[in-house]
Amino acid sequence: ERVGALLAAKERSMRGFRVLSVEPRAYAEIAGLEVRLEYRGGAGIVFQHQLHAALEDDDAATWIAFHAETSVAHRDACDRWMAEMLASLRLRDG
């Protein structure tokens, strides 16, 4: 729900905004919605890879998001880097 609202707001405010995919995804210690999108930036088409996750605490939910951004020409390298980074992520208590 939160991700949908964020994407809707970006669609209204960003030129050439296009969602490429939104998929549930789990990595080593974090699971959430993985989003891949494009929009028109000052120097051309920009690619963004995101992971949005809710982390449950004892008394409140914490929302965390990871974003990587590059030119559309480097999309595949960005996807690989993001997957490697998220797979190596280790959450700590405290």
PDB file of N, CA, C and O in Angstrom, chain B, residues numbered from 101:
ATOM      1  N   GLU B 101       0.827  -1.193   0.000  1.00  0.00           N
ATOM      2  CA  GLU B 101       0.000   0.000   0.000  1.00  0.00           C
ATOM      3  C   GLU B 101       0.870   1.255   0.000  1.00  0.00           C
ATOM      4  O   GLU B 101       0.637   2.183  -0.776  1.00  0.00           O
ATOM      5  N   ARG B 102       1.875   1.275   0.879  1.00  0.00           N
ATOM      6  CA  ARG B 102       2.767   2.432   0.960  1.00  0.00           C
ATOM      7  C   ARG B 102       3.562   2.593  -0.338  1.00  0.00           C
ATOM      8  O   ARG B 102       3.723   3.710  -0.830  1.00  0.00           O
ATOM      9  N   VAL B 103       4.052   1.496  -0.887  1.00  0.00           N
ATOM     10  CA  VAL B 103       4.817   1.558  -2.130  1.00  0.00           C
ATOM     11  C   VAL B 103       3.935   2.041  -3.268  1.00  0.00           C
ATOM     12  O   VAL B 103       4.371   2.848  -4.089  1.00  0.00           O
ATOM     13  N   GLY B 104       2.710   1.562  -3.327  1.00  0.00           N
ATOM     14  CA  GLY B 104       1.780   2.006  -4.363  1.00  0.00           C
ATOM     15  C   GLY B 104       1.540   3.502  -4.313  1.00  0.00           C
ATOM     16  O   GLY B 104       1.487   4.154  -5.355  1.00  0.00           O
ATOM     17  N   ALA B 105       1.394   4.055  -3.119  1.00  0.00           N
ATOM     18  CA  ALA B 105       1.190   5.500  -2.971  1.00  0.00           C
ATOM     19  C   ALA B 105       2.426   6.276  -3.409  1.00  0.00           C
ATOM     20  O   ALA B 105       2.306   7.320  -4.049  1.00  0.00           O
ATOM     21  N   LEU B 106       3.613   5.777  -3.072  1.00  0.00           N
ATOM     22  CA  LEU B 106       4.855   6.439  -3.495  1.00  0.00           C
ATOM     23  C   LEU B 106       4.985   6.439  -5.013  1.00  0.00           C
ATOM     24  O   LEU B 106       5.353   7.451  -5.609  1.00  0.00           O
ATOM     25  N   LEU B 107       4.683   5.307  -5.637  1.00  0.00           N
ATOM     26  CA  LEU B 107       4.784   5.214  -7.091  1.00  0.00           C
ATOM     27  C   LEU B 107       3.752   6.104  -7.778  1.00  0.00           C
ATOM     28  O   LEU B 107       4.052   6.722  -8.800  1.00  0.00           O
ATOM     29  N   ALA B 108       2.553   6.175  -7.236  1.00  0.00           N
ATOM     30  CA  ALA B 108       1.519   7.038  -7.814  1.00  0.00           C
ATOM     31  C   ALA B 108       1.938   8.504  -7.744  1.00  0.00           C
ATOM     32  O   ALA B 108       1.719   9.258  -8.692  1.00  0.00           O
ATOM     33  N   ALA B 109       2.540   8.912  -6.626  1.00  0.00           N
ATOM     34  CA  ALA B 109       3.006  10.290  -6.487  1.00  0.00           C
ATOM     35  C   ALA B 109       4.127  10.587  -7.478  1.00  0.00           C
ATOM     36  O   ALA B 109       4.156  11.664  -8.072  1.00  0.00           O
ATOM     37  N   LYS B 110       5.044   9.646  -7.661  1.00  0.00           N
ATOM     38  CA  LYS B 110       6.130   9.843  -8.621  1.00  0.00           C
ATOM     39  C   LYS B 110       5.589   9.920 -10.041  1.00  0.00           C
ATOM     40  O   LYS B 110       6.078  10.709 -10.850  1.00  0.00           O
ATOM     41  N   GLU B 111       4.588   9.112 -10.350  1.00  0.00           N
ATOM     42  CA  GLU B 111       4.009   9.126 -11.696  1.00  0.00           C
ATOM     43  C   GLU B 111       3.410  10.495 -12.015  1.00  0.00           C
ATOM     44  O   GLU B 111       3.490  10.960 -13.151  1.00  0.00           O
ATOM     45  N   ARG B 112       2.813  11.135 -11.019  1.00  0.00           N
ATOM     46  CA  ARG B 112       2.210  12.458 -11.222  1.00  0.00           C
ATOM     47  C   ARG B 112       3.259  13.553 -11.350  1.00  0.00           C
ATOM     48  O   ARG B 112       3.019  14.555 -12.023  1.00  0.00           O
ATOM     49  N   SER B 113       4.418  13.382 -10.719  1.00  0.00           N
ATOM     50  CA  SER B 113       5.379  14.475 -10.647  1.00  0.00           C
ATOM     51  C   SER B 113       6.620  14.327 -11.527  1.00  0.00           C
ATOM     52  O   SER B 113       7.366  15.292 -11.688  1.00  0.00           O
ATOM     53  N   MET B 114       6.859  13.151 -12.098  1.00  0.00           N
ATOM     54  CA  MET B 114       8.089  12.933 -12.855  1.00  0.00           C
ATOM     55  C   MET B 114       7.797  12.689 -14.332  1.00  0.00           C
ATOM     56  O   MET B 114       6.895  11.929 -14.683  1.00  0.00           O
ATOM     57  N   ARG B 115       8.572  13.344 -15.185  1.00  0.00           N
ATOM     58  CA  ARG B 115       8.403  13.173 -16.633  1.00  0.00           C
ATOM     59  C   ARG B 115       8.879  11.790 -17.067  1.00  0.00           C
ATOM     60  O   ARG B 115       9.918  11.315 -16.608  1.00  0.00           O
ATOM     61  N   GLY B 116       8.134  11.155 -17.934  1.00  0.00           N
ATOM     62  CA  GLY B 116       8.527   9.879 -18.503  1.00  0.00           C
ATOM     63  C   GLY B 116       8.576   8.740 -17.500  1.00  0.00           C
ATOM     64  O   GLY B 116       9.245   7.734 -17.738  1.00  0.00           O
ATOM     65  N   PHE B 117       7.882   8.885 -16.392  1.00  0.00           N
ATOM     66  CA  PHE B 117       7.920   7.872 -15.336  1.00  0.00           C
ATOM     67  C   PHE B 117       7.251   6.581 -15.816  1.00  0.00           C
ATOM     68  O   PHE B 117       6.154   6.606 -16.373  1.00  0.00           O
ATOM     69  N   ARG B 118       7.938   5.447 -15.588  1.00  0.00           N
ATOM     70  CA  ARG B 118       7.390   4.155 -16.002  1.00  0.00           C
ATOM     71  C   ARG B 118       7.874   3.078 -15.034  1.00  0.00           C
ATOM     72  O   ARG B 118       9.075   2.925 -14.810  1.00  0.00           O
ATOM     73  N   VAL B 119       6.932   2.342 -14.469  1.00  0.00           N
ATOM     74  CA  VAL B 119       7.272   1.210 -13.607  1.00  0.00           C
ATOM     75  C   VAL B 119       7.545   0.008 -14.503  1.00  0.00           C
ATOM     76  O   VAL B 119       6.705  -0.365 -15.321  1.00  0.00           O
ATOM     77  N   LEU B 120       8.721  -0.597 -14.346  1.00  0.00           N
ATOM     78  CA  LEU B 120       9.093  -1.768 -15.137  1.00  0.00           C
ATOM     79  C   LEU B 120       8.641  -3.054 -14.459  1.00  0.00           C
ATOM     80  O   LEU B 120       8.211  -3.997 -15.123  1.00  0.00           O
ATOM     81  N   SER B 121       8.741  -3.088 -13.114  1.00  0.00           N
ATOM     82  CA  SER B 121       8.300  -4.274 -12.376  1.00  0.00           C
ATOM     83  C   SER B 121       8.140  -3.949 -10.901  1.00  0.00           C
ATOM     84  O   SER B 121       8.839  -3.095 -10.355  1.00  0.00           O
ATOM     85  N   VAL B 122       7.207  -4.646 -10.268  1.00  0.00           N
ATOM     86  CA  VAL B 122       7.018  -4.619  -8.808  1.00  0.00           C
ATOM     87  C   VAL B 122       6.783  -6.072  -8.412  1.00  0.00           C
ATOM     88  O   VAL B 122       5.785  -6.679  -8.801  1.00  0.00           O
ATOM     89  N   GLU B 123       7.717  -6.626  -7.630  1.00  0.00           N
ATOM     90  CA  GLU B 123       7.627  -8.044  -7.275  1.00  0.00           C
ATOM     91  C   GLU B 123       8.009  -8.263  -5.819  1.00  0.00           C
ATOM     92  O   GLU B 123       8.929  -7.618  -5.316  1.00  0.00           O
ATOM     93  N   PRO B 124       7.307  -9.171  -5.134  1.00  0.00           N
ATOM     94  CA  PRO B 124       7.767  -9.563  -3.802  1.00  0.00           C
ATOM     95  C   PRO B 124       9.119 -10.273  -3.944  1.00  0.00           C
ATOM     96  O   PRO B 124       9.293 -11.101  -4.838  1.00  0.00           O
ATOM     97  N   ARG B 125      10.062  -9.952  -3.073  1.00  0.00           N
ATOM     98  CA  ARG B 125      11.393 -10.555  -3.182  1.00  0.00           C
ATOM     99  C   ARG B 125      11.985 -10.739  -1.785  1.00  0.00           C
ATOM    100  O   ARG B 125      11.854  -9.867  -0.926  1.00  0.00           O
ATOM    101  N   ALA B 126      12.628 -11.863  -1.571  1.00  0.00           N
ATOM    102  CA  ALA B 126      13.299 -12.135  -0.302  1.00  0.00           C
ATOM    103  C   ALA B 126      14.784 -12.334  -0.559  1.00  0.00           C
ATOM    104  O   ALA B 126      15.182 -13.050  -1.477  1.00  0.00           O
ATOM    105  N   TYR B 127      15.590 -11.689   0.266  1.00  0.00           N
ATOM    106  CA  TYR B 127      17.034 -11.859   0.252  1.00  0.00           C
ATOM    107  C   TYR B 127      17.428 -12.504   1.578  1.00  0.00           C
ATOM    108  O   TYR B 127      16.558 -12.926   2.339  1.00  0.00           O
ATOM    109  N   ALA B 128      18.705 -12.584   1.858  1.00  0.00           N
ATOM    110  CA  ALA B 128      19.202 -13.315   3.033  1.00  0.00           C
ATOM    111  C   ALA B 128      18.457 -12.961   4.320  1.00  0.00           C
ATOM    112  O   ALA B 128      17.964 -13.854   5.009  1.00  0.00           O
ATOM    113  N   GLU B 129      18.368 -11.688   4.650  1.00  0.00           N
ATOM    114  CA  GLU B 129      17.754 -11.300   5.924  1.00  0.00           C
ATOM    115  C   GLU B 129      16.675 -10.238   5.775  1.00  0.00           C
ATOM    116  O   GLU B 129      16.251  -9.641   6.765  1.00  0.00           O
ATOM    117  N   ILE B 130      16.232 -10.001   4.559  1.00  0.00           N
ATOM    118  CA  ILE B 130      15.218  -8.964   4.360  1.00  0.00           C
ATOM    119  C   ILE B 130      14.308  -9.376   3.203  1.00  0.00           C
ATOM    120  O   ILE B 130      14.761  -9.932   2.202  1.00  0.00           O
ATOM    121  N   ALA B 131      13.036  -9.094   3.362  1.00  0.00           N
ATOM    122  CA  ALA B 131      12.051  -9.379   2.318  1.00  0.00           C
ATOM    123  C   ALA B 131      11.177  -8.152   2.139  1.00  0.00           C
ATOM    124  O   ALA B 131      10.914  -7.424   3.096  1.00  0.00           O
ATOM    125  N   GLY B 132      10.736  -7.927   0.933  1.00  0.00           N
ATOM    126  CA  GLY B 132       9.882  -6.778   0.686  1.00  0.00           C
ATOM    127  C   GLY B 132       9.440  -6.742  -0.761  1.00  0.00           C
ATOM    128  O   GLY B 132       9.381  -7.770  -1.436  1.00  0.00           O
ATOM    129  N   LEU B 133       9.127  -5.538  -1.228  1.00  0.00           N
ATOM    130  CA  LEU B 133       8.733  -5.340  -2.622  1.00  0.00           C
ATOM    131  C   LEU B 133       9.913  -4.747  -3.374  1.00  0.00           C
ATOM    132  O   LEU B 133      10.450  -3.704  -3.001  1.00  0.00           O
ATOM    133  N   GLU B 134      10.302  -5.429  -4.433  1.00  0.00           N
ATOM    134  CA  GLU B 134      11.381  -4.937  -5.277  1.00  0.00           C
ATOM    135  C   GLU B 134      10.753  -4.198  -6.451  1.00  0.00           C
ATOM    136  O   GLU B 134       9.870  -4.726  -7.126  1.00  0.00           O
ATOM    137  N   VAL B 135      11.211  -2.983  -6.687  1.00  0.00           N
ATOM    138  CA  VAL B 135      10.646  -2.113  -7.717  1.00  0.00           C
ATOM    139  C   VAL B 135      11.759  -1.710  -8.678  1.00  0.00           C
ATOM    140  O   VAL B 135      12.856  -1.337  -8.262  1.00  0.00           O
ATOM    141  N   ARG B 136      11.454  -1.792  -9.961  1.00  0.00           N
ATOM    142  CA  ARG B 136      12.372  -1.303 -10.986  1.00  0.00           C
ATOM    143  C   ARG B 136      11.585  -0.298 -11.823  1.00  0.00           C
ATOM    144  O   ARG B 136      10.466  -0.578 -12.251  1.00  0.00           O
ATOM    145  N   LEU B 137      12.180   0.880 -12.054  1.00  0.00           N
ATOM    146  CA  LEU B 137      11.463   1.937 -12.761  1.00  0.00           C
ATOM    147  C   LEU B 137      12.416   2.785 -13.589  1.00  0.00           C
ATOM    148  O   LEU B 137      13.636   2.713 -13.438  1.00  0.00           O
ATOM    149  N   GLU B 138      11.831   3.584 -14.461  1.00  0.00           N
ATOM    150  CA  GLU B 138      12.570   4.547 -15.274  1.00  0.00           C
ATOM    151  C   GLU B 138      11.848   5.880 -15.232  1.00  0.00           C
ATOM    152  O   GLU B 138      10.635   5.936 -15.034  1.00  0.00           O
ATOM    153  N   TYR B 139      12.611   6.960 -15.421  1.00  0.00           N
ATOM    154  CA  TYR B 139      12.026   8.287 -15.589  1.00  0.00           C
ATOM    155  C   TYR B 139      13.005   9.141 -16.393  1.00  0.00           C
ATOM    156  O   TYR B 139      14.177   8.792 -16.540  1.00  0.00           O
ATOM    157  N   ARG B 140      12.515  10.244 -16.901  1.00  0.00           N
ATOM    158  CA  ARG B 140      13.350  11.131 -17.695  1.00  0.00           C
ATOM    159  C   ARG B 140      14.024  12.140 -16.764  1.00  0.00           C
ATOM    160  O   ARG B 140      13.359  12.916 -16.077  1.00  0.00           O
ATOM    161  N   GLY B 141      15.348  12.111 -16.757  1.00  0.00           N
ATOM    162  CA  GLY B 141      16.132  13.059 -15.981  1.00  0.00           C
ATOM    163  C   GLY B 141      16.744  14.102 -16.896  1.00  0.00           C
ATOM    164  O   GLY B 141      16.501  14.093 -18.102  1.00  0.00           O
ATOM    165  N   GLY B 142      17.532  14.996 -16.333  1.00  0.00           N
ATOM    166  CA  GLY B 142      18.144  16.062 -17.114  1.00  0.00           C
ATOM    167  C   GLY B 142      19.086  15.568 -18.195  1.00  0.00           C
ATOM    168  O   GLY B 142      19.220  16.206 -19.239  1.00  0.00           O
ATOM    169  N   ALA B 143      19.751  14.422 -17.953  1.00  0.00           N
ATOM    170  CA  ALA B 143      20.723  13.901 -18.910  1.00  0.00           C
ATOM    171  C   ALA B 143      20.194  12.686 -19.672  1.00  0.00           C
ATOM    172  O   ALA B 143      20.973  11.985 -20.317  1.00  0.00           O
ATOM    173  N   GLY B 144      18.898  12.424 -19.613  1.00  0.00           N
ATOM    174  CA  GLY B 144      18.324  11.289 -20.332  1.00  0.00           C
ATOM    175  C   GLY B 144      17.532  10.380 -19.417  1.00  0.00           C
ATOM    176  O   GLY B 144      17.136  10.782 -18.323  1.00  0.00           O
ATOM    177  N   ILE B 145      17.300   9.161 -19.861  1.00  0.00           N
ATOM    178  CA  ILE B 145      16.489   8.211 -19.103  1.00  0.00           C
ATOM    179  C   ILE B 145      17.311   7.673 -17.928  1.00  0.00           C
ATOM    180  O   ILE B 145      18.457   7.254 -18.092  1.00  0.00           O
ATOM    181  N   VAL B 146      16.703   7.693 -16.749  1.00  0.00           N
ATOM    182  CA  VAL B 146      17.323   7.225 -15.517  1.00  0.00           C
ATOM    183  C   VAL B 146      16.644   5.927 -15.104  1.00  0.00           C
ATOM    184  O   VAL B 146      15.420   5.814 -15.171  1.00  0.00           O
ATOM    185  N   PHE B 147      17.435   4.949 -14.679  1.00  0.00           N
ATOM    186  CA  PHE B 147      16.932   3.673 -14.181  1.00  0.00           C
ATOM    187  C   PHE B 147      17.099   3.640 -12.666  1.00  0.00           C
ATOM    188  O   PHE B 147      18.125   4.075 -12.144  1.00  0.00           O
ATOM    189  N   GLN B 148      16.112   3.135 -11.970  1.00  0.00           N
ATOM    190  CA  GLN B 148      16.175   3.014 -10.519  1.00  0.00           C
ATOM    191  C   GLN B 148      15.734   1.607 -10.105  1.00  0.00           C
ATOM    192  O   GLN B 148      14.746   1.076 -10.612  1.00  0.00           O
ATOM    193  N   HIS B 149      16.482   1.022  -9.180  1.00  0.00           N
ATOM    194  CA  HIS B 149      16.173  -0.293  -8.612  1.00  0.00           C
ATOM    195  C   HIS B 149      15.981  -0.065  -7.117  1.00  0.00           C
ATOM    196  O   HIS B 149      16.850   0.514  -6.465  1.00  0.00           O
ATOM    197  N   GLN B 150      14.865  -0.509  -6.573  1.00  0.00           N
ATOM    198  CA  GLN B 150      14.534  -0.260  -5.175  1.00  0.00           C
ATOM    199  C   GLN B 150      14.085  -1.545  -4.490  1.00  0.00           C
ATOM    200  O   GLN B 150      13.574  -2.465  -5.128  1.00  0.00           O
ATOM    201  N   LEU B 151      14.289  -1.585  -3.176  1.00  0.00           N
ATOM    202  CA  LEU B 151      13.662  -2.610  -2.344  1.00  0.00           C
ATOM    203  C   LEU B 151      13.055  -1.897  -1.150  1.00  0.00           C
ATOM    204  O   LEU B 151      13.746  -1.167  -0.440  1.00  0.00           O
ATOM    205  N   HIS B 152      11.763  -2.108  -0.927  1.00  0.00           N
ATOM    206  CA  HIS B 152      11.024  -1.507   0.189  1.00  0.00           C
ATOM    207  C   HIS B 152      10.613  -2.627   1.130  1.00  0.00           C
ATOM    208  O   HIS B 152      10.051  -3.632   0.694  1.00  0.00           O
ATOM    209  N   ALA B 153      10.891  -2.460   2.429  1.00  0.00           N
ATOM    210  CA  ALA B 153      10.574  -3.514   3.402  1.00  0.00           C
ATOM    211  C   ALA B 153      10.091  -2.896   4.702  1.00  0.00           C
ATOM    212  O   ALA B 153      10.547  -1.825   5.101  1.00  0.00           O
ATOM    213  N   ALA B 154       9.171  -3.579   5.353  1.00  0.00           N
ATOM    214  CA  ALA B 154       8.710  -3.186   6.685  1.00  0.00           C
ATOM    215  C   ALA B 154       9.392  -4.106   7.685  1.00  0.00           C
ATOM    216  O   ALA B 154       9.328  -5.328   7.554  1.00  0.00           O
ATOM    217  N   LEU B 155      10.042  -3.527   8.680  1.00  0.00           N
ATOM    218  CA  LEU B 155      10.708  -4.289   9.730  1.00  0.00           C
ATOM    219  C   LEU B 155       9.882  -4.151  10.993  1.00  0.00           C
ATOM    220  O   LEU B 155       9.638  -3.039  11.461  1.00  0.00           O
ATOM    221  N   GLU B 156       9.460  -5.251  11.535  1.00  0.00           N
ATOM    222  CA  GLU B 156       8.602  -5.215  12.718  1.00  0.00           C
ATOM    223  C   GLU B 156       9.430  -5.079  14.003  1.00  0.00           C
ATOM    224  O   GLU B 156      10.341  -5.870  14.249  1.00  0.00           O
ATOM    225  N   ASP B 157       9.108  -4.085  14.802  1.00  0.00           N
ATOM    226  CA  ASP B 157       9.688  -3.900  16.134  1.00  0.00           C
ATOM    227  C   ASP B 157       8.670  -4.365  17.161  1.00  0.00           C
ATOM    228  O   ASP B 157       7.560  -4.755  16.798  1.00  0.00           O
ATOM    229  N   ASP B 158       9.029  -4.329  18.427  1.00  0.00           N
ATOM    230  CA  ASP B 158       8.085  -4.692  19.484  1.00  0.00           C
ATOM    231  C   ASP B 158       6.876  -3.764  19.516  1.00  0.00           C
ATOM    232  O   ASP B 158       5.754  -4.213  19.750  1.00  0.00           O
ATOM    233  N   ASP B 159       7.101  -2.471  19.282  1.00  0.00           N
ATOM    234  CA  ASP B 159       5.996  -1.520  19.436  1.00  0.00           C
ATOM    235  C   ASP B 159       5.652  -0.728  18.171  1.00  0.00           C
ATOM    236  O   ASP B 159       4.678   0.025  18.178  1.00  0.00           O
ATOM    237  N   ALA B 160       6.404  -0.870  17.111  1.00  0.00           N
ATOM    238  CA  ALA B 160       6.094  -0.117  15.883  1.00  0.00           C
ATOM    239  C   ALA B 160       6.773  -0.758  14.686  1.00  0.00           C
ATOM    240  O   ALA B 160       7.781  -1.452  14.821  1.00  0.00           O
ATOM    241  N   ALA B 161       6.212  -0.520  13.530  1.00  0.00           N
ATOM    242  CA  ALA B 161       6.824  -1.002  12.294  1.00  0.00           C
ATOM    243  C   ALA B 161       7.780   0.073  11.767  1.00  0.00           C
ATOM    244  O   ALA B 161       7.447   1.258  11.760  1.00  0.00           O
ATOM    245  N   THR B 162       8.939  -0.339  11.337  1.00  0.00           N
ATOM    246  CA  THR B 162       9.918   0.555  10.730  1.00  0.00           C
ATOM    247  C   THR B 162       9.990   0.236   9.247  1.00  0.00           C
ATOM    248  O   THR B 162      10.101  -0.925   8.852  1.00  0.00           O
ATOM    249  N   TRP B 163       9.926   1.272   8.438  1.00  0.00           N
ATOM    250  CA  TRP B 163       9.985   1.105   7.000  1.00  0.00           C
ATOM    251  C   TRP B 163      11.412   1.407   6.553  1.00  0.00           C
ATOM    252  O   TRP B 163      11.992   2.410   6.970  1.00  0.00           O
ATOM    253  N   ILE B 164      11.978   0.553   5.713  1.00  0.00           N
ATOM    254  CA  ILE B 164      13.331   0.767   5.209  1.00  0.00           C
ATOM    255  C   ILE B 164      13.305   0.585   3.697  1.00  0.00           C
ATOM    256  O   ILE B 164      12.597  -0.277   3.175  1.00  0.00           O
ATOM    257  N   ALA B 165      14.082   1.405   3.003  1.00  0.00           N
ATOM    258  CA  ALA B 165      14.138   1.308   1.546  1.00  0.00           C
ATOM    259  C   ALA B 165      15.579   1.443   1.084  1.00  0.00           C
ATOM    260  O   ALA B 165      16.349   2.231   1.633  1.00  0.00           O
ATOM    261  N   PHE B 166      15.932   0.669   0.076  1.00  0.00           N
ATOM    262  CA  PHE B 166      17.242   0.727  -0.557  1.00  0.00           C
ATOM    263  C   PHE B 166      17.024   1.151  -2.001  1.00  0.00           C
ATOM    264  O   PHE B 166      16.156   0.611  -2.686  1.00  0.00           O
ATOM    265  N   HIS B 167      17.807   2.114  -2.464  1.00  0.00           N
ATOM    266  CA  HIS B 167      17.659   2.630  -3.821  1.00  0.00           C
ATOM    267  C   HIS B 167      19.017   2.667  -4.508  1.00  0.00           C
ATOM    268  O   HIS B 167      20.009   3.082  -3.908  1.00  0.00           O
ATOM    269  N   ALA B 168      19.062   2.240  -5.741  1.00  0.00           N
ATOM    270  CA  ALA B 168      20.242   2.397  -6.591  1.00  0.00           C
ATOM    271  C   ALA B 168      19.770   3.039  -7.886  1.00  0.00           C
ATOM    272  O   ALA B 168      18.705   2.695  -8.400  1.00  0.00           O
ATOM    273  N   GLU B 169      20.561   3.975  -8.417  1.00  0.00           N
ATOM    274  CA  GLU B 169      20.132   4.726  -9.588  1.00  0.00           C
ATOM    275  C   GLU B 169      21.299   4.881 -10.542  1.00  0.00           C
ATOM    276  O   GLU B 169      22.438   5.079 -10.119  1.00  0.00           O
ATOM    277  N   THR B 170      21.010   4.791 -11.840  1.00  0.00           N
ATOM    278  CA  THR B 170      22.042   4.926 -12.862  1.00  0.00           C
ATOM    279  C   THR B 170      21.388   5.328 -14.183  1.00  0.00           C
ATOM    280  O   THR B 170      20.165   5.430 -14.279  1.00  0.00           O
ATOM    281  N   SER B 171      22.211   5.552 -15.184  1.00  0.00           N
ATOM    282  CA  SER B 171      21.653   5.777 -16.522  1.00  0.00           C
ATOM    283  C   SER B 171      21.086   4.457 -17.027  1.00  0.00           C
ATOM    284  O   SER B 171      21.515   3.385 -16.599  1.00  0.00           O
ATOM    285  N   VAL B 172      20.148   4.537 -17.915  1.00  0.00           N
ATOM    286  CA  VAL B 172      19.500   3.328 -18.426  1.00  0.00           C
ATOM    287  C   VAL B 172      20.514   2.413 -19.123  1.00  0.00           C
ATOM    288  O   VAL B 172      20.302   1.202 -19.187  1.00  0.00           O
ATOM    289  N   ALA B 173      21.593   2.962 -19.636  1.00  0.00           N
ATOM    290  CA  ALA B 173      22.619   2.158 -20.303  1.00  0.00           C
ATOM    291  C   ALA B 173      23.305   1.191 -19.345  1.00  0.00           C
ATOM    292  O   ALA B 173      23.851   0.177 -19.778  1.00  0.00           O
ATOM    293  N   HIS B 174      23.283   1.493 -18.051  1.00  0.00           N
ATOM    294  CA  HIS B 174      23.958   0.659 -17.048  1.00  0.00           C
ATOM    295  C   HIS B 174      22.970  -0.122 -16.179  1.00  0.00           C
ATOM    296  O   HIS B 174      23.302  -0.530 -15.066  1.00  0.00           O
ATOM    297  N   ARG B 175      21.767  -0.326 -16.689  1.00  0.00           N
ATOM    298  CA  ARG B 175      20.701  -1.004 -15.943  1.00  0.00           C
ATOM    299  C   ARG B 175      21.113  -2.395 -15.458  1.00  0.00           C
ATOM    300  O   ARG B 175      20.897  -2.724 -14.292  1.00  0.00           O
ATOM    301  N   ASP B 176      21.695  -3.206 -16.320  1.00  0.00           N
ATOM    302  CA  ASP B 176      22.061  -4.579 -15.935  1.00  0.00           C
ATOM    303  C   ASP B 176      23.094  -4.592 -14.813  1.00  0.00           C
ATOM    304  O   ASP B 176      22.985  -5.389 -13.881  1.00  0.00           O
ATOM    305  N   ALA B 177      24.093  -3.716 -14.894  1.00  0.00           N
ATOM    306  CA  ALA B 177      25.105  -3.635 -13.834  1.00  0.00           C
ATOM    307  C   ALA B 177      24.471  -3.176 -12.527  1.00  0.00           C
ATOM    308  O   ALA B 177      24.846  -3.662 -11.460  1.00  0.00           O
ATOM    309  N   CYS B 178      23.530  -2.261 -12.590  1.00  0.00           N
ATOM    310  CA  CYS B 178      22.834  -1.774 -11.394  1.00  0.00           C
ATOM    311  C   CYS B 178      22.032  -2.912 -10.757  1.00  0.00           C
ATOM    312  O   CYS B 178      22.058  -3.085  -9.539  1.00  0.00           O
ATOM    313  N   ASP B 179      21.322  -3.683 -11.577  1.00  0.00           N
ATOM    314  CA  ASP B 179      20.559  -4.830 -11.060  1.00  0.00           C
ATOM    315  C   ASP B 179      21.480  -5.829 -10.362  1.00  0.00           C
ATOM    316  O   ASP B 179      21.158  -6.322  -9.281  1.00  0.00           O
ATOM    317  N   ARG B 180      22.626  -6.129 -10.979  1.00  0.00           N
ATOM    318  CA  ARG B 180      23.571  -7.075 -10.373  1.00  0.00           C
ATOM    319  C   ARG B 180      24.112  -6.539  -9.051  1.00  0.00           C
ATOM    320  O   ARG B 180      24.158  -7.265  -8.058  1.00  0.00           O
ATOM    321  N   TRP B 181      24.518  -5.277  -9.037  1.00  0.00           N
ATOM    322  CA  TRP B 181      25.053  -4.677  -7.815  1.00  0.00           C
ATOM    323  C   TRP B 181      24.020  -4.700  -6.698  1.00  0.00           C
ATOM    324  O   TRP B 181      24.339  -5.052  -5.562  1.00  0.00           O
ATOM    325  N   MET B 182      22.794  -4.329  -7.012  1.00  0.00           N
ATOM    326  CA  MET B 182      21.736  -4.284  -6.002  1.00  0.00           C
ATOM    327  C   MET B 182      21.470  -5.688  -5.441  1.00  0.00           C
ATOM    328  O   MET B 182      21.329  -5.847  -4.228  1.00  0.00           O
ATOM    329  N   ALA B 183      21.399  -6.694  -6.298  1.00  0.00           N
ATOM    330  CA  ALA B 183      21.161  -8.068  -5.842  1.00  0.00           C
ATOM    331  C   ALA B 183      22.297  -8.537  -4.933  1.00  0.00           C
ATOM    332  O   ALA B 183      22.043  -9.161  -3.903  1.00  0.00           O
ATOM    333  N   GLU B 184      23.535  -8.246  -5.299  1.00  0.00           N
ATOM    334  CA  GLU B 184      24.680  -8.640  -4.474  1.00  0.00           C
ATOM    335  C   GLU B 184      24.667  -7.914  -3.127  1.00  0.00           C
ATOM    336  O   GLU B 184      24.925  -8.527  -2.091  1.00  0.00           O
ATOM    337  N   MET B 185      24.371  -6.627  -3.136  1.00  0.00           N
ATOM    338  CA  MET B 185      24.327  -5.848  -1.904  1.00  0.00           C
ATOM    339  C   MET B 185      23.224  -6.361  -0.975  1.00  0.00           C
ATOM    340  O   MET B 185      23.461  -6.537   0.220  1.00  0.00           O
ATOM    341  N   LEU B 186      22.041  -6.600  -1.498  1.00  0.00           N
ATOM    342  CA  LEU B 186      20.932  -7.062  -0.663  1.00  0.00           C
ATOM    343  C   LEU B 186      21.164  -8.480  -0.146  1.00  0.00           C
ATOM    344  O   LEU B 186      20.776  -8.799   0.978  1.00  0.00           O
ATOM    345  N   ALA B 187      21.788  -9.327  -0.953  1.00  0.00           N
ATOM    346  CA  ALA B 187      22.090 -10.696  -0.507  1.00  0.00           C
ATOM    347  C   ALA B 187      23.107 -10.708   0.620  1.00  0.00           C
ATOM    348  O   ALA B 187      23.113 -11.631   1.435  1.00  0.00           O
ATOM    349  N   SER B 188      23.964  -9.703   0.681  1.00  0.00           N
ATOM    350  CA  SER B 188      25.010  -9.660   1.716  1.00  0.00           C
ATOM    351  C   SER B 188      24.570  -8.884   2.962  1.00  0.00           C
ATOM    352  O   SER B 188      25.301  -8.833   3.952  1.00  0.00           O
ATOM    353  N   LEU B 189      23.405  -8.294   2.914  1.00  0.00           N
ATOM    354  CA  LEU B 189      22.909  -7.478   4.029  1.00  0.00           C
ATOM    355  C   LEU B 189      22.685  -8.328   5.273  1.00  0.00           C
ATOM    356  O   LEU B 189      22.101  -9.408   5.186  1.00  0.00           O
ATOM    357  N   ARG B 190      23.139  -7.859   6.416  1.00  0.00           N
ATOM    358  CA  ARG B 190      22.924  -8.517   7.705  1.00  0.00           C
ATOM    359  C   ARG B 190      22.339  -7.499   8.666  1.00  0.00           C
ATOM    360  O   ARG B 190      22.969  -6.484   8.963  1.00  0.00           O
ATOM    361  N   LEU B 191      21.137  -7.769   9.152  1.00  0.00           N
ATOM    362  CA  LEU B 191      20.483  -6.866  10.107  1.00  0.00           C
ATOM    363  C   LEU B 191      20.942  -7.198  11.517  1.00  0.00           C
ATOM    364  O   LEU B 191      21.155  -8.365  11.847  1.00  0.00           O
ATOM    365  N   ARG B 192      21.093  -6.182  12.342  1.00  0.00           N
ATOM    366  CA  ARG B 192      21.518  -6.394  13.734  1.00  0.00           C
ATOM    367  C   ARG B 192      20.416  -5.921  14.672  1.00  0.00           C
ATOM    368  O   ARG B 192      19.627  -5.038  14.334  1.00  0.00           O
ATOM    369  N   ASP B 193      20.379  -6.516  15.839  1.00  0.00           N
ATOM    370  CA  ASP B 193      19.470  -6.051  16.879  1.00  0.00           C
ATOM    371  C   ASP B 193      20.086  -4.845  17.557  1.00  0.00           C
ATOM    372  O   ASP B 193      21.306  -4.704  17.640  1.00  0.00           O
ATOM    373  N   GLY B 194      19.199  -3.968  18.046  1.00  0.00           N
ATOM    374  CA  GLY B 194      19.689  -2.879  18.864  1.00  0.00           C
ATOM    375  C   GLY B 194      19.852  -1.641  18.134  1.00  0.00           C
ATOM    376  O   GLY B 194      20.262  -0.634  18.710  1.00  0.00           O
TER     377      GLY B 194
END
